[in-house]
Amino acid sequence: MSRGAIQVLAAFGFLALAGALAAWLRLGLERAIVIAGVRAGVQLAVVGALIALVFDVPALSFAFVATMVLAAAVTSGGRLRVLPGARRRAAIAIAAPSVLATGLLLAVGAFAATPRAAVPTAGILIGGAMAATTLAGRRLLEGLHDDAGEIETRLALGDDVRTAVWPVVRRAVTTGLVPLIDQTRSVGLVALPGTFVGLVLGGASPATAARTQLVVLLALLAVELLAALIVCQLIVRAARAPGERLHDVPAIS
Amino acid sequence: MEVERADAAAEIVARDLWLARGEGRAVLRGASVDVPRGQVTALLAPSGAGKSTLLRCLNRLLEPDRGTVLLDGVDIRELDPCALRRRVGLVAQEPAMLPGDVAANVGYALDALPAERLEAALAAAGLDASFTTRRADALSGGERARVAIARAIARDPELLLLDEPTAALDGDAADVVAATLVRLARDGLGICLATHDLALAERISDRSVRLQTKEASR
């Protein structure tokens, strides 16, 4: 039996184990576990086939990255849906820093300008930007609603909108960045990150894997910070009314 | 729209303000009020009649759908909003405390607030100097209300809008604040006191205005 077949069998063996354990303990999770596992298998198979196609036809890289941005914007925008034009704003916050950073890494030669390097790099950065956009955006929308009294007090004392909402924006950006900062601080101590593990399993030397992981992690820091700042800026702009006022922001569910 | 000109004594003249908020519910229906300099004007209306909304229209925290607010005869939409709000202070019914201690709250956004001015503002609101280092978020409701009044007074506004300022205060504290408002008005400040407390209004106000509304036409 080939190594590939054994890997797939091992993966679904663990899925069966988790499903059986959940059923035996009557956790009510067996259906969700099995559906999630099968769905992941199908999605990864499709993505694997698509990326193989992209490797053969490099021009498709752009379409693939655009699709990733679109999917990320739909996901993040759905979490921010009390905001008018949430998906469009999420798309800007996600795409601008992640695509720019990918371009920079390729331009300076950190990674080869090939689909094999560009697509996974863009994918990691888009994923990170999506997480930061969702976390910071939701925290800011919550803050604009929950802390409306504090913001109105600052406005009433003569602040402009930008100054009045800055403490809420700062808390939101912090919320968006905390998971990645923690991950960066603990890298290699608490867990080996995905890029490192993938490269080592794929046959790269540990030194190459560590170097690549470092580039990805530090690029993510900048990308996620920019994504959080951009989404906050776009939300404040949407909430701002003429005359240094804010529109009412509804509670998010 | 015809708008009455402000007379020499009238600092704020609001005319025929209409405002619908949340699902088109009309909160203000043709409300009008004058807030002259050097007087306490009581704005009387039952709870929910739009007093808080009207006060926020006077310093442009809310923008009416129709109607005009003049400050010294100038439409407030022609003024810089931040400068307007420094001239027309607002003390909300449940004022929010900003992070930090009482001194940080009273001196917020002021370049420098000398200790004597800080203590004078606190005293005017019925608080002694020991409050300066108290954490603002640990204060009682009545103390918060008085810090908010001190915070508004400390920036020397020309007009002061107060929304039920004594609602959270006990009798003695309410008396101190009431006396302060009367004294500030005698010193030339224009005060608009939104309240449903008729006794307080009768005791300290120079004039009373019932929130004027017209029959809803929409």
HADDOCK unambig.tbl for C-alpha pairs under 7 A between the chains (distance, minus, plus):
assign (segid A and resid 149 and name CA) (segid B and resid 96 and name CA) 5.71 0.50 0.50
assign (segid A and resid 150 and name CA) (segid B and resid 96 and name CA) 5.17 0.50 0.50
assign (segid A and resid 150 and name CA) (segid B and resid 97 and name CA) 6.91 0.50 0.50
assign (segid A and resid 150 and name CA) (segid B and resid 98 and name CA) 6.62 0.50 0.50
assign (segid A and resid 153 and name CA) (segid B and resid 96 and name CA) 6.41 0.50 0.50
assign (segid A and resid 156 and name CA) (segid B and resid 85 and name CA) 5.64 0.50 0.50
assign (segid A and resid 156 and name CA) (segid B and resid 89 and name CA) 6.75 0.50 0.50
assign (segid A and resid 156 and name CA) (segid B and resid 90 and name CA) 6.26 0.50 0.50
assign (segid A and resid 157 and name CA) (segid B and resid 85 and name CA) 6.40 0.50 0.50
assign (segid A and resid 157 and name CA) (segid B and resid 86 and name CA) 6.12 0.50 0.50
assign (segid A and resid 158 and name CA) (segid B and resid 82 and name CA) 4.47 0.50 0.50
assign (segid A and resid 158 and name CA) (segid B and resid 83 and name CA) 6.45 0.50 0.50
assign (segid A and resid 158 and name CA) (segid B and resid 85 and name CA) 5.32 0.50 0.50
assign (segid A and resid 158 and name CA) (segid B and resid 86 and name CA) 5.24 0.50 0.50
assign (segid A and resid 159 and name CA) (segid B and resid 82 and name CA) 6.05 0.50 0.50
assign (segid A and resid 160 and name CA) (segid B and resid 82 and name CA) 6.15 0.50 0.50
assign (segid A and resid 243 and name CA) (segid B and resid 81 and name CA) 5.72 0.50 0.50
assign (segid A and resid 244 and name CA) (segid B and resid 81 and name CA) 6.25 0.50 0.50
assign (segid A and resid 245 and name CA) (segid B and resid 61 and name CA) 5.95 0.50 0.50
